[in-house]
Amino acid sequence: MIHIDEVIIVEGKYDKMQLERVCDATIFTTEGFRIFKDSQKRKFFTELSKKRGIIILTDSDRAGNMIRNHIKGLSGIENIHHAYIPEIFGKEKRKATPSKEGKLGVEGIDEEKLCEVLLKFSAKKEAGEKLTKIDLYDAKLYGGSNSTAARLKLSERLGIPSSLSPSAFLDALNALLTKEEFYELTEELLCTKDTDND
């Protein structure tokens, strides 16, 4: 398993699933062309680039290049690295027919080739302690009656897209904050210290 400190951006959930088989990294999706209309996600990617750096890994077809160029052109985005999959013609197993250009996307590239693509980005150092859903629960961001509202409040403060699932929200927090910073911020912002209301 390859450890990568930078955040990897791919097009879709199947690309993300394939990458998770070979690397330990924070991975977010553009949801295909939705990135062109999702201003929250664009701002989020800009913030991630400043905090952690990003690696763009899109398909090697025309659509993938459009998405890559769009992210690259975002105002204020920095610390970008580009990873490219080889152009291989074929069809992904889950699809009935090949893509429009007949090339395999990230999800169709075998694990060995993906490792070759990502190896140059591998980090030598150990990753810090990550936040878990237990931390979200302790901070009243998960599993409570007001958890959704609390997540939205923290999302707004950090520039995290409000549409993220709790799991993706957790990935975003791990990309942006240390555990200590998380607890300091949630205590300040959400008043997570226990209080009794009679």
Stockholm file with secondary structure:
# STOCKHOLM 1.0

chainA/1-198         MIHIDEVIIVEGKYDKMQLERVCDATIFTTEGFRIFKDSQKRKFFTELSKKRGIIILTDSDRAGNMIRNHIKGLSGIENIHHAYIPEIFGKEKRKATPSKEGKLGVEGIDEEKLCEVLLKFSAKKEAGEKLTKIDLYDAKLYGGSNSTAARLKLSERLGIPSSLSPSAFLDALNALLTKEEFYELTEELLCTKDTDND
#=GR chainA/1-198 SS CEECCSEEEESSHHHHHHHHTTEESCEEECCGGGGGTCHHHHHHHHHHHHHTCEEECCCSSHHHHHHHHHHHTSTTCCSEEECCCCCCBCCCTTCSSCCTTCBCCGGGSCHHHHHHHHGGGCCSSCCCCCCCHHHHHHTTSSSSTTHHHHHHHHHHHHTCCTTCCHHHHHHHHHHHCCHHHHHHHHHHHHCCSCCCCC
#=GC SS_cons         CEECCSEEEESSHHHHHHHHTTEESCEEECCGGGGGTCHHHHHHHHHHHHHTCEEECCCSSHHHHHHHHHHHTSTTCCSEEECCCCCCBCCCTTCSSCCTTCBCCGGGSCHHHHHHHHGGGCCSSCCCCCCCHHHHHHTTSSSSTTHHHHHHHHHHHHTCCTTCCHHHHHHHHHHHCCHHHHHHHHHHHHCCSCCCCC
//
